[in-house]
Amino acid sequence: MSDVRDVTQHISQRFNAELRHLHNQVLGMGGLVEEQLANAITALTEGDEQLAKKVYNNDYTINALEVSIDEECTQVIVRRQPAASDLRLIMAVIKTINDLERIGDEAENIARMSIKITGLTQKHYVSFIHLSERVREVLHGALDAFARSDTDEAVDVIRSTFKIDDEYESLARQLMTYMMEDQRMIPVILNLLGSARALERIAAHTRNVCENIIYFAKGTDVRHISLEQLEEQTREH
């Protein structure tokens, strides 16, 4: 009987180690995505073409990580046939790496558009920089919540992403005004607007990451519900 218990414990320990490795892989991928986003924003606001090229040349690393982690998840499912919270963790990992890969794509888009942005003054960048700072904050907050399975922080980040939506709309209106004031700047400002739109999409993917955290930690699917319903459901659980 003791041999059976020893084998069972050994299998359980190995399974837990595999789950921890998956968890850490996501955080490693998240760190790379944060770096890509920071570099893309710097490339745009400082006109650094070499840094922009570094961002879109490094995008393959994030893509490769997604494929690798996804394959590892598949192998764990086949090998361990996990149930309940363990399966939820693996599903949350699969969904999260997809959103992180999409965030990496948006950072690449910002880097590519940054090369086409020239001749703007500081006034054109002020609101964009503020928006980019807010987006970087929520992404970092989401990864921190993932690291600690912190649903309270996940809800706080989701709440902040909705505020980012409003901030993006305000910036879009401002940039439209600049284009009407000087039609020669329309092509350049359109690229800045496209970069702002990429930031808004990053916030949306960050929201998805937080929804995955809540699903894993509480077993509750909070997609496609209002913020008020989300707050109520997380309090109940």
Rosetta blueprint (number, residue, H / E / L):
1 M L
2 S H
3 D H
4 V H
5 R H
6 D H
7 V H
8 T H
9 Q H
10 H H
11 I H
12 S H
13 Q H
14 R H
15 F H
16 N H
17 A H
18 E H
19 L H
20 R H
21 H H
22 L H
23 H H
24 N H
25 Q H
26 V H
27 L H
28 G H
29 M H
30 G H
31 G H
32 L H
33 V H
34 E H
35 E H
36 Q H
37 L H
38 A H
39 N H
40 A H
41 I H
42 T H
43 A H
44 L H
45 T H
46 E H
47 G L
48 D L
49 E H
50 Q H
51 L H
52 A H
53 K H
54 K H
55 V H
56 Y H
57 N H
58 N H
59 D H
60 Y H
61 T H
62 I H
63 N H
64 A H
65 L H
66 E H
67 V H
68 S H
69 I H
70 D H
71 E H
72 E H
73 C H
74 T H
75 Q H
76 V H
77 I H
78 V H
79 R H
80 R H
81 Q L
82 P L
83 A L
84 A H
85 S H
86 D H
87 L H
88 R H
89 L H
90 I H
91 M H
92 A H
93 V H
94 I H
95 K H
96 T H
97 I H
98 N H
99 D H
100 L H
101 E H
102 R H
103 I H
104 G H
105 D H
106 E H
107 A H
108 E H
109 N H
110 I H
111 A H
112 R H
113 M H
114 S H
115 I L
116 K L
117 I L
118 T L
119 G L
120 L L
121 T L
122 Q H
123 K H
124 H H
125 Y H
126 V H
127 S H
128 F H
129 I H
130 H H
131 L H
132 S H
133 E H
134 R H
135 V H
136 R H
137 E H
138 V H
139 L H
140 H H
141 G H
142 A H
143 L H
144 D H
145 A H
146 F H
147 A H
148 R H
149 S L
150 D L
151 T H
152 D H
153 E H
154 A H
155 V H
156 D H
157 V H
158 I H
159 R H
160 S H
161 T H
162 F H
163 K H
164 I H
165 D H
166 D H
167 E H
168 Y H
169 E H
170 S H
171 L H
172 A H
173 R H
174 Q H
175 L H
176 M H
177 T H
178 Y H
179 M H
180 M H
181 E H
182 D L
183 Q H
184 R H
185 M H
186 I H
187 P H
188 V H
189 I H
190 L H
191 N H
192 L H
193 L H
194 G H
195 S H
196 A H
197 R H
198 A H
199 L H
200 E H
201 R H
202 I H
203 A H
204 A H
205 H H
206 T H
207 R H
208 N H
209 V H
210 C H
211 E H
212 N H
213 I H
214 I H
215 Y H
216 F H
217 A H
218 K H
219 G L
220 T L
221 D L
222 V L
223 R L
224 H L
225 I L
226 S L
227 L H
228 E H
229 Q H
230 L H
231 E H
232 E H
233 Q H
234 T H
235 R H
236 E H
237 H L
